[in-house]
C-alpha cells in the first residue's frame, strides 16, 4: 500500500515536471509565431525594413524554442503509456484520436512550412514565404486546439459512454467530446496567456536594449509593440479568466472552493481571501486575511449569495488546497501586474516618455519572464484542482497509474530531472545569449552557409570545408533579385 | 483475414513504425558510427548529410506512439509499462541527441562534448528500440488488462541480441547512406565502415532468426509447418539473395544500391516480424482486435490520417529529392 502510494506520487511529480517543462516552449511558440506573422505582414505592407530586421531577430529565437518544444513533446507522447497505462487503456478510445490529430497537425506543420519559414526568405517569393509564416502560426493554434480539447475533456467530460472493461467510449457525436463545456473558455484563456507571455518577453528584451541605447530604433519598435499588447490584452485576459472561473464554478465547484480557500460554507456571502495558509488536515485556512463578501460578488454577482465550502465534500474527493490556492493567487497577481505595466506604458506614451522612462524599462525587464510563471501557475491551478481525479468525477488518479514499483519511477524521474536541466538549461542559455545581442538594421536571419541545406526544422547545419557566401549578406538589390526564384 | 478497420489500422501503425525505422535508422546509424569518423571535415559532412531531414524522421516515432495509443490503447497500455526503463532510456537518448545536433554548431567550444552526446544518445536510443522489439517478441505477461510481469523481464540474452542487431542494422543504414552523400576521403571511409557493419548485421540477424522460433509455440508453427512454411520460407530466401547483392554492391562501389538493399533487408525483417506475430500485438495474449479502439474512434482518426498522411509523405519525398546528391560538393539550390 505504502509502496503504491509512493510510486503514484512520484509518477505525478514526473508528469508535472515534464509537462511544465514542455509547456513553457509551446506557450512561447504560439505567441511568437503570431508575432512573427504580424512583423512580416507589416514589413510587406509598409516596406519598412525595421519590421524585417525584427522578424529575423525573433526568428532565430523561435527556431530554438520550437526545437525544444518538439524534443520535450516526444517525451509527452509516451508519458501516458509509461506512467499512466490504466488511464491510457480506459480513456484512449476518446482522447487518443484527439491526440493523434494533434500529432498529425504538428507533424504536418513541421514537415511542411517551418523549413520555408526559417530558411526560405531568399529562396521563395515573398507571398509564399508569408504564407508559410501564417501557416506555422495557424499550425501552433491547431495543435493547441487539440491538446486543450483533450485536457478540457478530462476536466469536464461529455459525449462518452462507459463500455465493458470500464473504458470510456465515444458517443454519437465527436463534436460533443471536442467542444466539451470548459473547452472554449480554456482555449481562449490559454491562447491569450501565450500572447501575453510572448509580449512580456519581447517587451523585456526591448527594454533591456533601450536601457543600453534608448535611440535604438529596433528596440523602440519592439518595446512599443509589446506595450500595446500588454495594455490592450491584459484587461481582456482578466475578463476571459473571470469567465473561465465562472464556467469552472458551474462544472467543477470543488476546484473553485480550493482556489478560494473556502473550507467552510458561507450561507450569507463569502469573503475573498487575499492571504492564508491552507491546512488540509485541520480543514481550515490559517492566518486568513480576506475582504468580506467579495468572493460572492465575483462568483455570484451578489454580495449575500451563499457559497458552499469543502465541508460539503468528502475528504477523499478534495484537491490539495495549498497548491491550488497559492498557484491561483500567483497567476492572478501576475495578471494584475501585467495590467499595471500596460497602464503605465499608456501614461508613458501620453507623456512622451515611453523610450526614456528608465524605471518603466527596469520594471518591464523584471516582468519579462512573468508570463511563464503565470502560465505554469495557471496550469497547476487547473490540474491540481482536478485532483483526486484524472477524468473529473469518473476516474481517480490513484486508479490511473501504471503497475510500476516506486524505485523504477524514482530512477526515471531522477534521469529526467538531470537530463532536462542540462539540456534545456543550455537551450535557455543560448536563447538568452541571442536576446542579449542588440537588434539592428540588416539583421541576419537563421544563419546558414551557402552549402548548408535548407532545414525541415530546428537546427542549422554547420559550415562545410569551403563555405560560400551567406546569402543574407547580399546587398538588398541582389536580394530582391533572388526573391521569387 | 478480414480486411476490417482494425486490420487497416494495424497496417498504418506498422507502416509508421517501418517509416520511422528506415528514416531515423540511418541518422541514428550515423550517430553510432560518429566516433569512427575523423574530426573535422568528415564529421561535418556526415552531420550535414542528415541535418535537413533528421527531425522530420524523428516525428514518425511520435506518430507511431500516438497512433498506437489512439488505435490500440490496450496494447499501448501494456507494452509501455512492460518496457518502461527501455522507453525512458530511448526518450532521454533522443533528447540528448536532438540537442547535440542543435548545439554542435552553435557552441564550438564544447564540440567534443556534443559529439559524445550525439553518439551516446544515438547508441542508447537504437539499443533500447531493439530491446523493446525483443521484449515484445519474447512475450509479455498480462493479467487483467495490465502488465503483470516484473521489473527486469525485458532484460534477457534474447533482448540483448535484438538490441545489438538493431544497432548493427542502423550502423549499416548509416554507412550506406553516407556512401550516397559524401565524397573524397570520406567516401572511401564510408565504404570501409560499411563492410563490418554489414557482416555484424548479417550475423546478428541470423542469430535472432534462429533464436526466435524457440521462444514460443506459435512462431515454430508459423515458420516450420505446412502450409505457412511455403510462404514464410520465402523471407530467409530473399534475405540471402539481398545479402549477396549487397556484398557485391559494396565490392563494386555502387552509389545507391547498398542503401536500397539495406532498406530491403529491413523490410524483410519487418515482414518476418509480421509473419511471427500476426494477428497478435502482444504475443499469445492480445490480438489486434482485443486491443483495438472502438469503431467510432477508428473511423474518426482515419479521416484525418487519410488526408494528412499522403501530404506528409509527398512533402517528405520532395524534401529528400531537393536534398539529393552529394552534400559537400554542389550545395543545394
Interface residues (C-beta under 8 A of the other chain):
Chain A: X64 X67 X68 X70 X71 X72 X73 X74 X75 X77 X78 X80 X81 X82 X85 X86 X88 X89 X91 X92 X93 X94 X96 X97 X99 X100 X101 X102 X103 X104 X105 X106 X107 X108 X110 X111 X112 X115 X163 X165 X167 X169 X170 X174 X402 X403 X404 X405 X408 X411 X412 X415 X416 X419 X420 X423 X426 X427 X430 X450 X451 X452 X453 X454 X455 X456 X457 X458 X459 X460 X461 X462 X463 X464 X465 X468
Chain B: X41 X44 X45 X47 X48 X51 X52 X53 X55 X56 X58 X59 X61 X62 X63 X65 X66 X67 X68 X69 X70 X71 X73 X74 X76 X77 X78 X79 X80 X81 X84 X85 X87 X88 X91 X92 X94 X95 X96 X98 X99 X101 X102 X103 X104 X105 X106 X107 X145 X146 X147 X148 X151 X293 X294 X296 X297 X300 X301 X304 X305 X308 X309 X311 X312 X315 X316 X319 X322 X323 X327 X328 X331 X332
